[in-house]
Amino acid sequence: MQFIHTHMLWSLLLLPLLVAGYVWLLKRKRQQVVAFSGVSWILQNMSLPSPWRRHVPPALIALAVALLLLASARPMARVTLPADYMTLIMAMDVSRSMLAEDVDPSRIKAAQKAAKEFLQDLPSNVRVGIVSFAGNAQVVQHVSQDKDELVAAIDRFQLQRGTATGSGLLLALNTLRPEAKIDLEAALYNPNPFGYNPQGNAGQSGGAQSLDAKPKPAERPAEPPGSYKGGAIVLLTDGRRTTGPDPLKAAQMAADLGVRVYTVGFGTPNGFIPGYEGYSFFTQVDEESLKGVAKITEADYFKAGSAEDLKQVYKHLSTQFTLEKRDTEITALLSGLALLLVLLAIFLSALWFKIAPQNSFKSAT
């Protein structure tokens, strides 16, 4: 739990004073009762409740005061609420490492099957767009509610060389939020198509500047990470980035637009492509980068080492896009609980602490 006005928590120090005042009143009342000469007559004509009951209503009032003091600090808690997602962009890796057979029958076949089942489980009001990426990225299906078109787009995947994870993420981001007017030509350019240029000296090659270079000043104010509720991105990859912009810097751009990027690492550490073009080579998921992308954008990372794992990940995501955990202010909730406690204290006082009328009238006569 977090608090907007943390300084108001100092007001909780009033609670010990409240308890001390209650104890003082009890002692003072006891002294007054002993000094009264007719106390035995009163006790005989009263219907006394159990001794512990007299402390219950004050305890409820004290708890209500505590809740009100806590509410004054405006607490924030992560609660599960209906999600507002209306558009999802699936960015899927179609690099040749997806031919690896460590997942039966192969990574690409398992990924296609799980993705199509995921589409069928989504609510009808959720629109979906599909981006594929390998050495470069492309939109294979624009945003649509037609699930037949989306399934056909997944079946059309063509495997290619390279893994440009950052390119796929940027194209997915531009597809989800076209109003942001991302300069894809500048962002996706990389003078070294199958390597990594840590210096980002695109200007030496006479081309546009890549994301690895010093970023330009933002033209629009950054939005809080995870604040965009109109859509999200699901990024699935099975290998390390070999070309294109840095996915962590692409993730920061998504975070500045408030877009969550849920990442899925697919495959096993020992996955390899046997005998492809005369060579066999290992492929390994870059989990650290995928975890970083999810963390930057206030989303989640999932690891799927089998077809069944991937199916469960997508099943969880379909629920995620229906019910979402959000940081929500719960001041009103605490205030409402405090009111209920006060009403309960009043009710119990009226129920327990009343003199029986028949005994009183009988003794008076």
Disulfide bonds with the S-S distance in Angstrom:
none
